[in-house]
Amino acid sequence: MFGARCLLRALRSCSSAPCPRHKPSAKLSVRDALGAQNASGERVKVQGWVRSVRSQKEVLFLHVNDGSSLESLQVVADSNCDSRELAFGSSVEVQGQLVKSLSKKQNVELKAEKIEVVGSCDPKDFPFKYKERPTLEYLRQFPHLRCRTNVLGSILRVRSEATAAIHSFFKDSGFVHIHTPIITSNDCEGAGELFQVEPPSKGKVPEENFFDVPAFLTVSGQLHLEVMSGAFTQVFTFGPTFRAENSQSRRHLAEFYMVEAEISFIESLQDLMQVMEGLFKSAAAAVLSSCPEDVALCHRVLAPGQKDRLEHMLKNNFLIISYTEAVEILQQASQNFTFTPEWGADLHTEHEKYLVKHCGNIPVFVVNYPLALKPFYMRDNEDGPQHTVLPLGSEG
C-alpha cells in the first residue's frame, strides 16, 4: 500500500531517544521549515512522503515533501536508520533538530533523532520512479497518485493561491460573496448545453420524480446574481459550472470554476473595465509572489517561452479599442485568416490572438459591438447606421 493509510508502523530510532524533559517537537510543514529564519537546533516534527533516499557509509540522506512546497526538506540521519521500508514513496514522520545546512543547495536541514515509517511503499509496485519525469498522459492513469509529482503539485498550489487571491480582491473591494445554486431549473439564457440531473422517467407520472420541474447542473450563476444585485450593490460568485457540449477541443471543459460579478449603480463602462483589470493584476501578482518556484516550473514544463508574459501584463495598462477599430486592424493585417474579418461578423479566436499580438501582447478590451451580435438588453449607443451597443469583449 502507498501512503499514510497503511496500518503498518515501523519505528526506527536514529540516535539515542530524546530526554523526556525536552520540550515537545513543534510540528512544521516543509514550507515553514525551509523558510525558518532561526535554524539553531530547534526540535521539530515533519510529516510527509519520501522523494529520495541516499545511503552513504555513515550517513543517510532523505528528501521529504508534504505538498506545501515544490522544494523538499533534506533529512540527515545515521546510516543504521536505513531499511527496506524507508523507500521512495513511503510516508514518514521525522523528529529532530532543524539546523543550518552545510550544503549550498539548501539553507536548513533536519538532523533526525527519530524516523517513523507511517506507510511503507514497495518501489517495484509504485508507478513513479526516482528521477524519472513521466509524461502527463502517463500521469493521467494514476489519479490517486499523480498529485505527488512536481508538475501536478505546482499546478494545484498555483490554483489554490489564485483562488485565495480572487476572493481576497473581491472582499477588499467590498463585494459580497453569493453561493449560487449548483442544481437549477434555469438555463441562463442558453449559455451552454445542460447536464440534466434527473431525466424524465419513462412510465412514471411527474409526481414520482424528485423535482417537479426539469433540473440541471448550472451553466452560470448570472441570473441569481442579478437578483442579488437588487439588494447588494456589489456581489460575486465563484463556483463550479457545467457545460454539456460534446466537444474534445482544448477550449472545452465539462466542469470548471467560473468567477462572475454584478455591480449596481455603476457610472461607466470604464469603471467596470478597471474592476476586471484590477482583479486580473491582483490575482496574478499574488500568485507570482506566493509561489514563484511553482510558476517557474509551470512555465518551463507546460508553457515554454511564456516566462515573462505575466510580468509584462502587470507593468502595462490594458488597452481599449472599439469593435470598428479592431476590424480595421484585422483587415489591414498581412496575415491570412481562415475567417475573413468584416464589419458585422463576430471575432474568432485567430482574430483575438492577432489583436493581442498587434497591441504588444497586452490584454485588450473591445467595446461597442454591433447590436446584432449582442443580447437584447445591452445599452444602445444610438449611433446611427452602425447601431452598436455598449458591452465589451476581452481578449488576451
Secondary structure, DSSP 4 states (H G I P E B T S, - for coil): --STT----EEEE-SSPPPTTSPPPEE--HHHHHT-S--EEEEEEEEEEEEEEEE-SSEEEEEEE-SS-SSPEEEEEEGGG--TTS-TT-EEEEEEEEEE-SSTT-SEEEEEEEEEEEE---TTT-SS-TT----HHHHTT-TTTGGGSHHHHHHHHHHHHHHHHHHHHHHHTTPEE----SEES--TTT-S---BSSPPPTT--GGGSSSSS--EE-S-SHHHHHHHTTT-SEEEEEEEEE------STT--SEEEEEEEEESS---HHHHHHHHHHHHHHHHHHHHHH-HHHHHHHHHHTSTT-TTHHHHHHHSPPEEEEHHHHHHHHHT-SSPPSS---TTSPPPHHHHHHHHHHTTS--EEEEEEEGGGS-TTSPB---GGG-EEEEEEEE-
